[in-house]
Amino acid sequence: MKYKAKDYAMALSELTLKEVTLAQEKKLSDNFLKLLKKNGDISKVKKVIDLAETLFFKKTGSKKVILETAREINSKQKRLLESLIKKGDIIQERTNKELIAGIKIVVNDEKQIDFSMQKKLENIF
């Protein structure tokens, strides 16, 4: 029987909410991958993980915040940005030289705040 990626994602997000030891976590993830292989759905793994991540953040109220800057941010800037993030949120930092200057902030792969020089130049021209 074929399952939809959403079905797998719901199951995976439920598993991630349970408190387990590191060994149990490894066994659960190994078994989950074996199930995908057994059902011939291993090609859906990327989509399943993305959907499970979205479901996890919705259930926990946490956010995934991507900070994209032209250069690495210094410790003072990092502390300022981290003060705006609540406990449980996941922060990813990326360097993108195409931004020229400034920062782009993406929350939960949806909301985007773009204060980059690249965006300002695009708006001018």
N, C-alpha and C positions, 0 to 999 in steps of 0.2 A: 504494500500500500504506500503510495506517495504522499508525503506531507508537504504542506506549504512552508516556505521560509518563515512566515509569521508564527506558525505553530511551533517550530523548533526554537525560534527566538523567545517565545513566551516561556517555554520550558527552561531554556538557558537562563533567562533573567530571574526566574524563580530560584534556580539553583544558586545563583550568585548572591541572593539575599540571605541564604542560610549561613549560619556561622559554623564553619568546619575547619579542621586542621589543614595544614599545608599538604599533608599526605592524602587526606580525603579529597581535597580540592584537585590534586593531580589525578587521582583515580576517577573522579567525576568527569573531568575534562577529557581524559583518555577514553572513557566509556562513551561520552557524548560524540566524540569524533568517530569511534568505532560504529556507533549507531548511524551516523551520517553515511559512512562508507557502506555499511550493510544495506542501507536503503537506496543506495545509488544517488545520494544527494550531496556528496562531498563538494560538488561544484557550487553549491549554494552557501558554503561556509562564510564567505565574506559578507554576503547579504544578511545571513543569520546573525553574525556578530554585530553588524551595524544596527540591525533592528533590536537586538537584545540590549545593546548599549542604550538606545533611545528609551526602551521600556524601563530599564533600570533607573535611568535618571528621572523619568516621570514618577516612578514609584517611590523613590527616595527623596525627591525634591532637590537633589543635587544638580549641579551643572558641569558641563565640560566647557572650559574656556580656552580658546586658542589665542595666544598673543603673537601676532606676526609683526616683526620689526625689520628695519633695513639693516640694523647692526645689533649685536648682543646688548641687552640692557644691563646697566650697572646695578650694584646691590641696592643703592638708594631708590632707584626707579622700581626695582623688583619689590622692595618692601612696600612702597606706595601702592603698587598694583595688587599685591597680596592682601593689603588692608581692605581692599574693596571686595575681596572674595570671601565667601563664608566657608566654615569648616565643612569638609565633605566634598567640596567642589574639586574638580580635577583641572589642573592648569598645564597646558602644553605651550612651550615657547618654540617659535620657529623664526629663523632668519631668512628674509627674502630681499635680496639686494635690489630687485625691481621696484620696490616701494620708494626708493631714493632716500626718504626720511619719513619720520612719523610712525604711526602704529595702526594696525588693523586688529580689531577684536571680534572674534566669532564665538557666539554662545550657542551650545547644543547644535552645532552645524546649521543653524537657522538664522538667528539675529546677527546682524553685522554692523559694526561701527567702524567707519573707515576715515581715519585722520591722517592718511598717508599723503605725501607729496605727489605720488603717482596719480591718486584720485583727483587731487586739486588741479593738476595739469590736464587730466582728461576732461574735467569740467570746463576748463578755460577754452580748450580747443575742441 
